[in-house]
Amino acid sequence: MQTDNRFLDDLAKVASGALGSVSGVKHEVEIRIQQQLERLLARMNLVPREEFDAMKAVAQAAREAQIKLEARVAALEARLAAGDAATAERIAAAAQDSAPEQP
């Protein structure tokens, strides 16, 4: 009985030692994978999130300004077209007033 108990104790020590070394290997593998990913991302020339968010805000502001300017140009074109029609009517009226009457 004593032999079986000692054998089980030794087996338990070996198992716990194996688990300890497996967790150490796991930690080492995680570190290596993290290093490889960092190298890969550095080579990919990616943009940091803060820089992306800043450029997104700039682009959004530029788009809003563009929309305002498009509306302003459309309003000015409408005013110009209305002014051209009024000017054409005045020219036609002036031409009729200054035209000699024919019998």
C-alpha positions in Angstrom: 0.0 0.0 0.0 2.8 2.3 0.8 4.4 1.8 -2.6 1.2 2.7 -4.5 0.9 5.8 -2.4 4.5 6.9 -3.1 4.0 6.1 -6.8 0.9 8.3 -6.9 2.8 11.1 -5.1 5.6 10.9 -7.6 3.2 10.9 -10.5 1.4 13.9 -9.0 4.7 15.8 -8.7 5.6 15.0 -12.4 2.2 16.1 -13.5 2.4 19.4 -11.6 5.9 20.0 -13.0 4.6 19.3 -16.5 1.8 21.7 -16.0 4.2 24.3 -14.7 6.4 23.9 -17.8 3.4 24.0 -20.1 2.2 27.3 -18.6 5.8 28.6 -19.1 5.8 27.5 -22.7 2.3 29.1 -23.2 3.6 32.4 -21.8 6.7 32.2 -24.1 4.6 31.4 -27.1 2.2 34.4 -26.4 5.2 36.7 -26.1 6.6 35.5 -29.4 3.3 35.8 -31.2 2.9 39.3 -29.9 6.3 40.3 -31.1 5.7 38.9 -34.5 2.4 40.7 -34.8 4.0 44.0 -33.7 6.7 43.5 -36.4 4.0 42.7 -39.0 1.9 45.7 -38.1 5.0 48.0 -38.2 5.8 46.8 -41.7 2.2 47.4 -42.9 2.5 51.2 -42.2 -0.9 51.4 -40.6 -2.3 54.7 -39.3 -2.9 55.1 -35.5 -6.5 55.4 -34.4 -6.1 59.0 -33.1 -4.7 60.2 -36.5 -7.5 58.4 -38.4 -10.2 60.1 -36.2 -8.5 63.5 -36.6 -8.5 63.1 -40.4 -12.1 61.8 -40.4 -13.2 65.0 -38.6 -11.3 67.2 -41.1 -12.9 65.4 -44.0 -16.3 65.7 -42.4 -15.8 69.4 -41.9 -14.7 69.8 -45.5 -17.7 67.9 -46.8 -20.1 70.2 -44.7 -18.3 73.3 -46.1 -18.7 71.9 -49.6 -22.4 71.3 -49.2 -22.9 74.9 -47.9 -20.9 76.3 -50.9 -22.9 74.2 -53.4 -26.1 75.6 -51.9 -24.7 79.1 -52.1 -23.6 78.7 -55.7 -27.0 77.3 -56.7 -28.7 80.3 -55.0 -26.4 82.7 -56.8 -27.0 81.0 -60.1 -30.8 81.3 -59.6 -30.5 85.0 -58.8 -28.3 85.5 -61.9 -30.8 83.6 -64.1 -33.7 85.7 -62.6 -31.6 88.9 -63.2 -30.9 87.9 -66.8 -34.6 87.4 -67.4 -35.5 90.8 -65.9 -32.7 92.4 -67.9 -33.9 90.8 -71.1 -37.4 92.1 -70.4 -36.2 95.6 -69.8 -34.1 95.6 -73.0 -37.2 94.4 -75.0 -39.4 97.0 -73.4 -36.8 99.8 -74.2 -36.5 98.6 -77.7 -40.3 98.8 -78.2 -40.4 102.3 -76.7 -37.6 103.6 -78.9 -38.8 101.9 -82.1 -40.4 104.3 -84.6 -44.0 103.8 -85.3 -44.8 102.5 -88.7 -48.1 103.4 -90.4 
